[in-house]
Structures are given as C-alpha cells and as structure tokens.
C-alpha cells in the first residue's frame, strides 16, 4: 500500500526547502541592489493594454 502520509511530508519538506532558497535569493538580490551604485538611467515605460478600453 502506498504511504501517502510519508509522501505528503516529503513533499512539504521539499516545498519548505524551495521557499527558503527563494527567500534567501530575494534577500541577497535586495541587499546587492541596495549596496550598488546609483543608476540614473531608469525610465518609466507605459504600455497600453490592447484588450482594455480607455474610457
């Protein structure tokens, strides 16, 4: 018989690991951005949604 309880807990552990990896990557990226040189070449580009009426 398949042990679904064991499979569930293995999946939950792997999902938690993935979330930790993503959270750490985000924190490292944010820290790198905050510690980086100021970038004055930023500009805002507004895209019009073709499927949206502009009323």
N, C-alpha and C positions, 0 to 999 in steps of 0.2 A: 504494500500500500504506500502511496506517495505521502511523504511527510510535508504537508502544506505549511504547517506551523514553522518548521525549520526553514523552509524556502522563504517564507514571509520575513522572518527575522534576518536571514541572509540578505534579502533584497533591501530591507530597511537599513541595515548597516552599510550597504554599498551606496544607497541614496544619501545617507548622512555623510559618508566619506566624500562623495561628489560635491555636496553642498559646502563642506569645509574647504575643498580645493578651490571652488569658485569664489567663495568669500575671501579667501587668502589672496587670490589673484586680483580681485577687485580692490582690496586694501592696498596691495603693492602698487597697482596701477594708479590709484588715487594719490598715494604718497609720492610716486615718481612725478606725477603731474604737478603736485603742489611744490615740489622741490626743484622743478625745472625752470628753465629760463622763460621769462615772459614772452609771449608770442603775439605780436601786434598784427599779424596777417589774417586775423579772423574776420569773417564777414557772414552776414545772415543771408540765406537764400530762401525765398518764399516760393513754395511750389503750389500751384493751383490744382485742386483735385478735379479731374475731368468729369467725375460722376456726381459732383456736388454743385447744386445751383447756388449762385452767389446773390441771393435775394436778401 
